[in-house]
């Protein structure tokens, strides 16, 4: 799952949470430590760099802890400071900083799914993956369509039925 994706919890067991992604209904287990409580802010921007990061303080030379973010992750931008966007990041107690050039308003969509898919060339294969850190065939289709503003199931069977 990408940062900003909603997740509906259905069950818990030994540090894991079973549920489904809000936007496509994909069912699976997630480590509980990887889920954060809703920060109450609607996402305002999407990561449009293939890979990005958020960290505790702005600036290229800052060496504070960081979290890696994939293309398609959604964040809530709070303010802009000299090329850095303050974003809502629960891992940092509320606020982190990202390069502003890696973000695009959530209202923007790409227009060519093939161009988006080509941006992800070289991404390692990961079964069930849908991010720039690991992706499979159905994840690639979903990422490309989602970036172009189109809903798409996260698994190849439902994709085939959805797009006959």
C-alpha positions in Angstrom: 0.0 0.0 0.0 1.1 3.5 -0.7 1.2 6.3 1.9 -2.1 8.0 2.0 -4.1 5.0 1.0 -7.1 4.2 3.2 -7.3 0.7 4.9 -10.3 -0.8 6.5 -9.4 -3.1 9.4 -11.3 -6.4 9.6 -9.1 -8.5 12.0 -5.9 -8.4 14.0 -3.4 -11.2 15.0 0.1 -11.1 16.5 1.0 -7.6 15.3 -0.7 -8.0 11.9 -3.9 -6.4 10.6 -6.1 -8.0 8.0 -8.3 -5.7 5.9 -8.8 -4.2 2.5 -7.7 -1.1 0.7 -10.5 1.5 0.5 -9.9 2.6 -3.1 -9.8 -0.9 -4.8 -11.0 -3.4 -2.2 -7.7 -5.4 -2.4 -7.6 -7.7 0.7 -4.5 -8.5 2.6 -2.5 -8.4 5.8 -0.3 -5.5 6.9 2.0 -5.2 9.8 0.2 -3.1 12.4 3.3 -0.9 12.8 2.9 0.2 9.2 -0.6 1.6 9.7 -1.1 5.1 11.1 -4.2 6.6 12.5 -6.0 8.9 10.1 -4.4 12.4 10.5 -7.7 14.0 9.6 -6.2 15.9 6.6 -7.4 15.1 3.1 -4.5 14.5 0.7 -3.7 17.6 -1.3 -0.7 16.3 -3.4 0.6 13.2 -5.0 4.2 12.1 -5.3 5.0 12.2 -9.1 8.7 11.6 -8.8 9.4 7.8 -9.1 10.9 7.7 -5.7 11.0 10.4 -3.0 11.3 10.8 0.7 10.1 12.8 3.7 12.3 13.8 6.6 12.1 15.7 9.9 13.7 18.9 8.7 14.0 20.7 5.3 17.3 21.0 3.5 19.5 18.8 1.3 22.2 18.5 4.0 19.8 17.6 6.8 20.6 14.0 7.8 17.6 13.4 10.0 15.6 10.2 9.9 13.6 9.8 6.6 10.9 7.6 5.2 10.9 6.6 1.5 7.9 7.4 -0.6 6.9 5.9 -3.9 5.3 7.4 -7.0 1.6 7.7 -6.3 1.8 8.2 -2.6 -0.6 10.9 -1.3 0.2 13.6 1.2 -1.3 16.6 2.8 0.8 19.7 2.1 0.7 22.2 5.0 3.1 24.9 3.7 6.0 25.5 1.4 9.4 26.7 2.6 12.1 27.5 0.0 11.6 24.4 -2.2 10.5 22.1 0.6 6.9 21.2 1.4 5.8 20.6 5.0 3.6 17.5 4.8 1.5 15.6 7.3 3.6 12.4 8.3 2.4 10.5 11.3 5.8 8.7 11.7 7.3 12.1 12.6 4.7 13.0 15.1 2.8 15.1 12.5 5.1 17.0 10.1 7.8 16.0 7.7 9.5 17.8 4.8 9.6 16.8 1.1 11.2 18.3 -2.0 8.4 20.4 -3.5 9.4 19.4 -7.0 8.4 15.8 -6.3 4.8 16.7 -5.6 1.9 17.6 -7.9 -1.6 18.8 -6.8 -3.9 15.8 -6.3 -6.3 17.3 -9.0 -3.6 16.7 -11.6 -3.7 13.5 -13.6 -1.3 12.1 -16.2 -2.9 11.6 -19.6 -0.9 8.7 -21.1 -0.8 5.3 -19.3 2.0 4.0 -21.4 4.2 7.0 -20.5 3.5 6.3 -16.8 4.3 2.6 -17.2 7.6 3.5 -18.9 8.5 5.8 -16.0 8.5 2.6 -13.9 10.9 0.7 -16.1 13.7 -0.8 -14.0 11.5 -1.2 -10.9 12.3 -4.6 -9.2 9.6 -7.3 -9.6 7.7 -7.9 -6.3 4.7 -10.2 -6.2 1.7 -8.1 -5.1 3.8 -4.9 -5.4 2.3 -1.6 -6.7 5.1 0.9 -6.0 8.4 2.1 -7.4 10.1 0.0 -4.8 8.6 -3.3 -6.1 5.9 -4.0 -8.6 4.2 -6.8 -10.4 2.3 -6.9 -13.7 -1.1 -6.0 -12.2 0.5 -3.4 -10.0 2.0 -1.8 -13.0 -1.3 -1.6 -14.8 -3.0 -0.3 -11.7 -0.3 2.4 -11.0 -0.5 3.6 -14.6 -4.2 3.8 -14.7 -4.5 5.4 -11.2 -1.9 8.1 -12.2 -4.2 8.9 -15.1 -7.2 9.3 -12.8 -8.8 5.9 -13.7 -10.0 3.4 -11.1 -8.5 -0.1 -11.5 -8.6 -3.3 -9.4 -5.3 -4.4 -7.9 -5.3 -8.0 -9.2 -5.1 -9.3 -12.8 -8.3 -11.4 -12.7 -10.5 -8.5 -11.7 -8.6 -6.2 -14.1 -9.4 -8.5 -17.0 -13.1 -8.5 -16.0 -13.1 -4.7 -15.5 -11.4 -4.0 -18.9 -12.7 -6.8 -21.3 
